[in-house]
Amino acid sequence: MTLRSIPASMDPAVVATIDGELDRIVREHRVDVLLAVESGSRAWGFPSPDSDYDCRFVYLRPVDDYLTPWPGRDVIETPLVGLLDVNGWDLVKALRLLANGNAVLIEWLMSPTTYRGDSGFRDELRALADEVADRDRVARHYLHLGRRQWRLFDSNRSLKRCSILCAPQWHCGGYTNIRTIRSPRCIYRPCSANVS
């Protein structure tokens, strides 16, 4: 089943531009975009007026690209244009990072905003993440993020920065104390309602 879930609060013109950028990536890079989601503050429920659109995607290259002894890059990065930030990881890279405790793919899998994707792929990848994600490494990932955000908060006392600071602690509790992966939006929502 095809996935698409765009909140009414997102600018339709920006969403159309992101869709066009994903179509261009598919054509020019000869890849299949398996899942494309919104990440960052918009996915977490507390965008500021100047928040960019962080479209992140997982892609699959043609089989021949995986059989060469000279593999190409495992990321597709597009230039930041205005509020658009569109970047993706090759599936092999995404799986490798997941197995090594990088929590970013888990966040992507749980994003409530989906530009495109296949529900079967997402569900299978969620199940795999639940099995292979090392919760201690994920916790360290968020603790490191929390330390970095604290230093930034300490320098400018931004309420948004405070929400970003709290997010790692909520994630650590969500990923280390329960068996199943929880959605970042569910975790962030109570604290973020008043953040502008």
Salt bridges, closest charged atoms under 4 A:
ASP19 OD2 - ARG4 NH2 2.80
GLU21 OE2 - ARG24 NH2 2.50
ASP23 OD1 - ARG116 NH2 2.86
GLU28 OE1 - ARG24 NH1 2.58
ASP54 OD1 - ARG56 NH2 3.71
ASP65 OD1 - ARG30 NH2 3.52
ASP74 OD1 - LYS93 NZ 3.78
GLU77 OE1 - ARG73 NH2 2.92
ASP85 OD2 - ARG56 NH2 2.95
ASP90 OD1 - ARG61 NE 3.19
ASP123 OD1 - ARG122 NH2 3.33
ASP130 OD1 - ARG135 NH2 2.90
GLU131 OE2 - ARG179 NH2 3.68
ASP154 OD1 - ARG157 NH2 3.16
